[in-house]
């Protein structure tokens, strides 16, 4: 959360690979536990409340594509 406090108005782009654990994921990456940790973090209600309180809006690829020049 400390880094998210430094986000300024505008578009900030970063990628996370959040996913639930599965046998398939374990067979394609050695970082399946890290990806599950990302999922757990971003799906957490406390994080959602924090983002809302900070005025941070999460968008997906399609929305990003539509606003890029």
QUIKA-V436345 format. One line per field, one symbol per residue. psi: psi as a letter, one per 40 degrees, with the letter a starting at -180 (. if undefined). Layout:
BEGIN
psi = ???
END
This chain:
BEGIN
psi = dddddehiiahhhihighiiiiddddeeiefddddddddddeehdddddddddefhhhiaddddddei.
END
